[in-house]
Amino acid sequence: MYDIVIVGAGPAGLTAAIYALREEKKVVILEKETIGGKITSSSKVENYPGFKSISGMDFANNLYEQIIDLGGEINIEEVLSIENGKVKKVITDENTYETKSIIIASGSKYKTLNLDNEEELIGNGISFCTVCDGSFYKNKDVCVVGGANSALNSVLYLSKLCNKVYLVVRGPKLKGDKKVIDNVLSLSNVEVLYNTTVNKYILDNDELVGVEVKSNECEKRLDVEGVFLAIGQSPEIDYLNDLIKVDENNYVLASEDCITNIDGIFVAGDVRKKEVRQLTTAVSDGTNAAINAINYLKEV
Ligand SMILES: Cc1cc2nc3c(=O)[nH]c(=O)nc-3n(C[C@H](O)[C@H](O)[C@H](O)COP(=O)(O)OP(=O)(O)OC[C@H]3O[C@@H](n4cnc5c(N)ncnc54)[C@H](O)[C@@H]3O)c2cc1C
């Protein structure tokens, strides 16, 4: 019987594991794809305290080594379902784990356009996060794809740094707060392209040099070095099967204490309902979830 089963080996899950292992709890971390989570697809991280600049892969490797040094167990298995009870069960594609508590740290997936070369360009020309990657495009031309609040906020952020920002909007109008829309439309270095979709990423020697966009009237090329996709995220919660309370966008409901509505089940990282999804907030959640799981274990 495990003390804590952690679902997801991203920064949130691995941080939770560090705290639990240091308290000598019996822990297993289950990961379906990549140890380190989403950050492994970032070529450069420059906003994590203590590291001026580090690749996402090195960041993940450091975390991995820290877990292994603490005697942690990470198994590459996909969690398919969870059964609640005094003894909880976590069922994967290979095993069933019995445990006293669970930390859900399965993150979220950014939505993409499903175009050729997209996967290779993520972290190297295509980004989802202006706060993380905006400064790499200082004085350059970029494009933002999306038409709602997160796209609008990305444009506001980038317009201060970049030479020119195109906003590619699939529909005939922008959706979001009126004030923010007015603000975006007033910017002289922003051009909004309505009823327009991105057709193709244009590469030169494997580097992104532009996109081809298509509207009802025409197809044209935008010479941009960066593309910011702001078309939404979806939390990875299929395996929860309505067990836990989530919001209208399927993010797991819990406050900063990371305690869910089910006794002994905690949540950490991007999968939790919150405003800011970053490494720093993921590791903060991992800490809170682990400490509250450890406190829970004292009572059962
Ligand atoms: C290209 C890119 C660049 C970024 N750059 C930065 C940056 O510079 N600075 C910054 O602060 N943030 C950055 N971010 C955001 C940052 O990566 C996330 O906020 C952070 O990874 C969230 O950590 P997490 O552990 O909550 O989730 P994730 O990293 O998403 O990890 C969740 C893990 O759970 C696994 N999982 C999901 N479902 C299951 C299942 N059923 N069974 C088993 N495992 C499962 C997933 O495979 C994944 O590995 C970037 C993100 C991307 C994509």
The ligand as an SDF file (V2000), in Angstrom:
LIG
                    3D

 53 58  0  0  0  0  0  0  0  0999 V2000
    6.5630   25.3830  -25.0350 C   0  0  0  0  0  0  0  0  0  0  0  0
    6.2850   25.7600  -23.6000 C   0  0  0  0  0  0  0  0  0  0  0  0
    7.0860   26.7090  -22.9860 C   0  0  0  0  0  0  0  0  0  0  0  0
    6.8590   27.0740  -21.6530 C   0  0  0  0  0  0  0  0  0  0  0  0
    7.7020   27.9590  -21.0840 N   0  0  0  0  0  0  0  0  0  0  0  0
    7.5410   28.3000  -19.7830 C   0  0  0  0  0  0  0  0  0  0  0  0
    8.4640   29.1930  -19.1520 C   0  0  0  0  0  0  0  0  0  0  0  0
    9.4280   29.6590  -19.7680 O   0  0  0  0  0  0  0  0  0  0  0  0
    8.2310   29.5000  -17.8450 N   0  0  0  0  0  0  0  0  0  0  0  0
    7.1770   29.0080  -17.1360 C   0  0  0  0  0  0  0  0  0  0  0  0
    7.0330   29.3300  -15.9570 O   0  0  0  0  0  0  0  0  0  0  0  0
    6.2950   28.1470  -17.7150 N   0  0  0  0  0  0  0  0  0  0  0  0
    6.4470   27.7920  -19.0180 C   0  0  0  0  0  0  0  0  0  0  0  0
    5.5530   26.9290  -19.6170 N   0  0  0  0  0  0  0  0  0  0  0  0
    4.4120   26.4490  -18.8120 C   0  0  0  0  0  0  0  0  0  0  0  0
    4.8450   25.2810  -17.8810 C   0  0  0  0  0  0  0  0  0  0  0  0
    5.4520   24.2840  -18.6750 O   0  0  0  0  0  0  0  0  0  0  0  0
    3.6540   24.7080  -17.1370 C   0  0  0  0  0  0  0  0  0  0  0  0
    3.0240   25.7170  -16.3890 O   0  0  0  0  0  0  0  0  0  0  0  0
    4.0880   23.5720  -16.1940 C   0  0  0  0  0  0  0  0  0  0  0  0
    4.7180   22.5440  -16.9150 O   0  0  0  0  0  0  0  0  0  0  0  0
    2.8960   22.9850  -15.4390 C   0  0  0  0  0  0  0  0  0  0  0  0
    3.3280   21.8910  -14.7080 O   0  0  0  0  0  0  0  0  0  0  0  0
    2.3180   20.7110  -14.2910 P   0  0  0  0  0  0  0  0  0  0  0  0
    3.1550   19.7170  -13.5610 O   0  0  0  0  0  0  0  0  0  0  0  0
    1.1380   21.2650  -13.6230 O   0  0  0  0  0  0  0  0  0  0  0  0
    1.7480   20.1190  -15.6540 O   0  0  0  0  0  0  0  0  0  0  0  0
    2.4690   19.4540  -16.9130 P   0  0  0  0  0  0  0  0  0  0  0  0
    3.8020   20.0140  -17.1510 O   0  0  0  0  0  0  0  0  0  0  0  0
    1.4450   19.5220  -17.9800 O   0  0  0  0  0  0  0  0  0  0  0  0
    2.6770   17.9240  -16.4600 O   0  0  0  0  0  0  0  0  0  0  0  0
    1.5880   17.0400  -16.3120 C   0  0  0  0  0  0  0  0  0  0  0  0
    2.0710   15.6290  -16.6130 C   0  0  0  0  0  0  0  0  0  0  0  0
    1.0010   14.7040  -16.3520 O   0  0  0  0  0  0  0  0  0  0  0  0
    1.0180   13.6920  -17.3320 C   0  0  0  0  0  0  0  0  0  0  0  0
   -0.3020   13.0590  -17.4250 N   0  0  0  0  0  0  0  0  0  0  0  0
   -1.4590   13.5990  -17.9000 C   0  0  0  0  0  0  0  0  0  0  0  0
   -2.4620   12.6970  -17.8420 N   0  0  0  0  0  0  0  0  0  0  0  0
   -1.9280   11.5530  -17.3200 C   0  0  0  0  0  0  0  0  0  0  0  0
   -2.4540   10.2570  -17.0410 C   0  0  0  0  0  0  0  0  0  0  0  0
   -3.7500    9.9580  -17.2610 N   0  0  0  0  0  0  0  0  0  0  0  0
   -1.6240    9.3170  -16.5400 N   0  0  0  0  0  0  0  0  0  0  0  0
   -0.3000    9.6110  -16.3120 C   0  0  0  0  0  0  0  0  0  0  0  0
    0.2470   10.8200  -16.5700 N   0  0  0  0  0  0  0  0  0  0  0  0
   -0.5550   11.7870  -17.0580 C   0  0  0  0  0  0  0  0  0  0  0  0
    1.3910   14.4530  -18.6120 C   0  0  0  0  0  0  0  0  0  0  0  0
    1.9140   13.5630  -19.5940 O   0  0  0  0  0  0  0  0  0  0  0  0
    2.4300   15.4480  -18.0980 C   0  0  0  0  0  0  0  0  0  0  0  0
    3.7460   14.9450  -18.2060 O   0  0  0  0  0  0  0  0  0  0  0  0
    5.7670   26.5120  -20.9280 C   0  0  0  0  0  0  0  0  0  0  0  0
    4.9590   25.5670  -21.5530 C   0  0  0  0  0  0  0  0  0  0  0  0
    5.2100   25.1760  -22.8640 C   0  0  0  0  0  0  0  0  0  0  0  0
    4.3450   24.1250  -23.5120 C   0  0  0  0  0  0  0  0  0  0  0  0
  1  2  1  0
  2  3  1  0
  2 52  2  0
  3  4  2  0
  4  5  1  0
  4 50  1  0
  5  6  2  0
  6  7  1  0
  6 13  1  0
  7  8  2  0
  7  9  1  0
  9 10  1  0
 10 11  2  0
 10 12  1  0
 12 13  2  0
 13 14  1  0
 14 15  1  0
 14 50  1  0
 15 16  1  0
 16 17  1  0
 16 18  1  0
 18 19  1  0
 18 20  1  0
 20 21  1  0
 20 22  1  0
 22 23  1  0
 23 24  1  0
 24 25  2  0
 24 26  1  0
 24 27  1  0
 27 28  1  0
 28 29  2  0
 28 30  1  0
 28 31  1  0
 31 32  1  0
 32 33  1  0
 33 34  1  0
 33 48  1  0
 34 35  1  0
 35 36  1  0
 35 46  1  0
 36 37  1  0
 36 45  1  0
 37 38  2  0
 38 39  1  0
 39 40  1  0
 39 45  2  0
 40 41  1  0
 40 42  2  0
 42 43  1  0
 43 44  2  0
 44 45  1  0
 46 47  1  0
 46 48  1  0
 48 49  1  0
 50 51  2  0
 51 52  1  0
 52 53  1  0
M  END
$$$$
